[in-house]
């Protein structure tokens, strides 16, 4: 009886995710043309050479609209600097602010150097289209909106990275859409954070979140506390991912432990929605019909999210590996349930139960 209830919940989640994905897909076709509400400062913290960094930087130098582009580094010998110097259109900010979260220190100095009232921040590996700036800042013309964020399309440069991207496109992305469907809008993603400088000042700037690993979530949460909405743009940006299995595992465990620190209760409940896991349990118990229903629901949801919404070629190529990725994800979840250390950009960090970085 209990197992049947869990299976019903898992199938119900897949159905909710399909609805959320279809709503997003339909809404994206109806988004009206918008304009940026003013000049924009695009800021990008850099640490090391990401896959396709040159292409990511170049995409930010040909944007439509009135903007400046700043990249920040904390190491004068950062290997990314020669790439940045290829683009005279951008300003390089040498950051000297040291914080527990190194990226937050760079962001403090980037914001101080930026000139405009609208700020757009994204991670160093994010690649965008020329109309990106107009589309992600247009919602800020509404005074009730405080932050705009984006889903992202993973593009793997190795098989391990493509396998990891399969989870992002078919598991993480739909979970974000389900949360939004349920009315949860306090979180944001480092793929894009567009907001007003005055709202950043109202929450105390990046200094107040500099001790947290999940700085993007903290920014969205605190702007939401101001009574402002965090909205999801129709834009889907690209991120190039590389590395082998060791890097993929470390990245996934870091992500899992970060989520655990942000929403512990929600983290504990994640396996209930893993339809592949319960399909395997059902098959082991000889309940093949239930296993087939669970797996069919999961694959339908994966296709709707990965192919229809995210439009990922890697999902099409690796679609039959979705069940294997889900079981891999459960192993990551188990590992993330315990332990306090994570690896970020080659640095090993220890986390407090609330997600703060322990000095």
N, C-alpha and C positions, 0 to 999 in steps of 0.2 A: 504493500500500500504506500509506504513512504517513498520507495523507489519510483513508483508510478507517478506520484505527486511531483517528485524532482524532475522526471522526464517531461511532464506536462509544463512545468515552469520553464525548462530549457527550450522546449518547442515554442512556447509562448514568447520567450525572449527573441527567438529567431524571427517570429512573425512580426513582433514589434520593431525589430531592426529593419526588416524589409519595408514596413510601412514608413519608417523614418527615412530610409534611403530613397524611397520613391518620392516622398514629399520634397526632399532636398533636390532630387533630380528635376522634378517638375518646376519647383520654385526657381531654380537656376535659369530656366528658359524664359522666365517672366520678369527677371530683374530689370528695372528701368535704368536708362542711362543716368549716370550721376557725375558730379564734378567734385574735385577736392575742395574742402571748405576754406582753404588757404594754403600758403606756402608750407612745404613739408621738409623736415630733416629726417633723412633715412640714416639710421645708425646700425652698424653691424660689428659686434665684437668678434675678434679673430684670435685663434690660438692654434698654430700649426697649419699644416697643409692638409686640407680636406680633399677628398676625391672631387675632381671637377671644380676646384676653387676658382680657377681662372674664368671659367664659363659663368659661375655664379656671380662673381664680381662684375664681369662685363655686362651681364643682364641688368645690373642696377645702374649702369652708366648711360643707358639708352631709354630711360623711362620717359613717358609723356608727363608734362606738367612742370610746375615751378617747384624745384626742390634742390637740396644740397645732399651730398652723399659723404658720410664719414665712416671710416673703419678704425677700430681701436685695437691696439696690441699692448701687452704688459711687459713683453720681453724685447729689448732692442735687437736681439739676435734671432727673433722669430723667423723661421724659414718661409713664412708667408709674405714677408716684407718685399722681396724682389718681385713677386707677383703683383702686389698692391701698387708698386712704383711704376708698373707698366701703364697705369691709368691715371693720367694727370687730372682727370675730372673729379677724382675723389681726394678728400683730405685724410691723412693718416694722423691719428691722435695717439701719442705715446702716453699710456696710462701709468701713473705712479701711485694710485690709490690701492692699498692692499686690504682685502677683505677675505673672510672665510670662504665665500664663494667668489673665486677669482673673476668670473664673468661679471658679477655685480660691480666689482671695483672698476672694471673697464667701462661699464655702462654709466657709472657716476661721472667719470671724466668725459665720456662722449656727450652726455646730456649737457654738461657744463659748457662744452665747446660748440654745441649746436645752437643755431640762431633762430629757428622758427617755432611757432606755437603748436604745430602738429608734429608728433614724433611717430615714426614707423621703425620698429625694431624687428629684425629677424636673424635667425642663426646663420653662422658663416657658410653653411653648405646649401643654403636656400637659393634656388634659381627661379626667376620670375619672368613674366611676359611684359611687353612695353606698356600695356594699359593697367598694369598691376596697381600703381599708385592711386590712380583715379578711382578704381573700383574698391580698394580696401579703405580709403579715407572718406568716400562719399557718405557712408552711414553716420559719420561724425557730424554731419550737418544737422542731425537731429540732436537737440540738447539732452534728450533722455538717454542717449547712447554714450557710454564712457569708454568702451574698448571694442575693437574689432579683431577677430582672429581668423585663422584659415586652417582647413585640412591640407594635407600634403601628400604628394604622390612619390613613393620611394622608387628609385631607379638603382638597381643593384649592379655593381661592377664585378662581383664575384658570385659564385653559386650560393655561398653562405649568406651574403648580403641580400640576394634575391629571396632566399628562404625567409630571412628576417622581415624583409619588406612585404612578404605574403601575409604575415601577421598584422602588420600595420594597416594594410589595405583592406583586409577582410575581418579583422577583429577589433583593432583599436579604433579605426574610423567609424564603424557602425556603433560602437559603444558610446562614442562622443555624440552621435546623432540621436541615439536613444535617450541619453541624458538630457539633451536639449528638448526632445519631444516630451519628456517628463517634467520640463520646466526648470531644469538645473542649468544655470547660465553663469555661474560664478568663476569658471575656470577658463584658462586661455593656454595657447600653445606657442612655443618658441618659433614655430614656422612663420608666424606674423603676429605682431602686437602693435596695433595702431591706436593711439590715444592722444589726449591733449596734455600739453606740458602743465597746465594749471591743475589738472586732476592728479598728475603725478606729484606735484608739489603738495597737494592737499593730503595725500597719504603719507607724506614725509620723504618722498624720493626713493631711489633705489637703496639708500643707506639702511632703511628700516627692514629690508628683506635680504640684506647682504649676507646674513648668517644661514639662510635657507638654501638647500640644494634646488628645490622646485621653485625657482624665482619667478618663472612664468605663471605658475598657478597662484603664487602669493600676490603677484601684481593684479591678476584678474579678480581674485577674491577681495582684495582691499578696495579696488575701484567699485566692485559690486556693493560693498558695504556702504559706500557713499550714496547709494540709492540709484546708481546708474546701471544701465544694461550692458552686458557683454554679449555681442552678437557674432554670429558666424557668417563670414563673407561667402559669396558664391565662388570666389576665387579658390583654385587649388594650385598650390605652388609645387615645384619639383625639388627633391633632395636626392643627391647622389650618395650612395652608401657603398663602402668597401669593407675590406677586412676579411679575415678567416673566421673559423668557428670559435676560436678563443675570444676574439674581439666581439663577435655576435653574442656569445654567452655573457660576457662581462657587461655589455651594453644592456641586454635584456634584464639581467639581475639588478643592475643599477636602477633601471626604470621601475622594476617591481618593488624594490625597497623604497624608492621615492614615493610611489603610490601608497604603499603601506603607511608611510609616515604622514601622508596628507589625509587619507580617508581609510583608517584601519578597518572600520566596520564594513565598508564597501569592498575592501580588499578581501576580507574573509569570505564574502559572498560570491566572489568571481567564479569559482568552479561550478556553481549551480547553473550558470549560463553556458557552460562548455558542453554543447550537445555531442561533440565527438567523444568526449570522455564517457558520457553516459551511454552512448551507443556501444562503446567497447564493453562497458559493464553489462549492458543488456545482452550483447552477443555472448559474453562469457557465461551468462546465466541461461543461455539457450532461448532467449526471447528475441528471435530474429526479426519478427515483424516490427516490434518496438524499436529495435536497433536501426532498421531500415528507415523508419519514420524520422528518427532523430538525425540520422546522417543526411537524408534528403532535405530536411529543413535547414540543416547547417549549410549544405552546399548551395541551396537556393539563396540563402542570405549572403554567402560569400560571393556568389556571382553578382548579385544586385549591388553590393557595396564595391567590390574590387573592379568589376567591369563596367557597371553602369554609372556609378558615382565617381569613383577615383580614376576610372579609365586607364587602368594599369596593364601594360603589355606583359609584365612579369606575372601577373595573376593569370592571364590567359595561358602562358607557357607552363606554369607550375600548378595549374588548378587542381590536378589530381593529388597534389601533395598537401592540400589544405588539411585533411585529417591528421597527417603526420605533424604538421606545424602546430595543430591544436594540442596534440599530446606533448610535443616539445614545450609548448606554452604552459602546460600543467606542471611539467618538471621545473620550469622557471618559477612558477608561482610557489611551489613547495620550497624551493631554495630561497626565494625572496621573503618567505614567511619568517625565516630565522636569519640572524646575523645583522650586524650594524655597519659593515664597511662596504663601500662601493668604489669603483674605479672610474674616474672622470678625466679624460684627456691625459691619461698616463699618471694621474695623481690618485693615490689611495686616500679616501676620506672616510671618517667615522661619523655616523649619524646618531643624534639623539632620537628618542621615540617620536618626537613631534616633527622630525624631518630637518631639524637644525644641524648644521655641521659642527662637530666638536673640534675646537682648535687643537 
